[in-house]
Amino acid sequence: MRHGHRLKGGDELSKLGYKQVEASAKEHLSGINFVATFSSGMHRANQSAALILGALGITELYVQREEGFSFEWFWSDPNMPKVEMLNYATIGEYFDNMFPLAFATRGRVMQTLLHLASSIVAWSGADREGPLNVLVVSHSPTIDTAVPEPKGFPRLKEADICVYNVSVDDQGHSTIESARYLSAPKVEENDTAKV
């Protein structure tokens, strides 16, 4: 999931952001058994992940920060060109216009997703049944850059979800098989939802 709306100029969720994340979690993630939860190193992503766990009543997991889902590394690297982030509608447009940032981000996110998938499957043991669901909260364009078919794939808006299907074979090799976009429900700042 992409984090919710943040306070202007800050790294905290706004009231609207809290409402967006809670509504999206309840609509799209209810009933899913998560085995792990990760967020980028940014506070707003960590806040969103903790809020999701609370909204779903999940108390046995904690949010682990994973820098592979962050983008701060790009901005702090003096060797990377400084670019203006523009509001591209699709991941394909982002790739077409934001070289080398887009491909560096894609490589980092894919490597992190695939490594975590292999590790979690190995940790879960051979006798497990069914899929292992992992919650990741990050940014856009970041978490959505690993989609197998970026042309036409919508860039995530606040509290939108990108569902990845990652397979892991008997040797521990992992592959991103597919990605699916789930739009967050529309929430107004003045909605009466509890914060």
Secondary structure, 3 states (H helix, E strand, C coil): CECCCECCCCCCECHHHHHHHHHHHHHHCCCCCEEEEEECCCHHHHHHHHHHHHHCCCCCCCEEECHHHCCHHHHHCCCCCCCCCCCCCEHHHHHHHCCCHHHHHHHHHHHHHHHHHHHHHHHHCCCCCCCCEEEEEECCCCHHHHCCCCCCCECCCCCCEEEEEEEECCCCCEEEEEEEEECCCCCCCCCCCCC
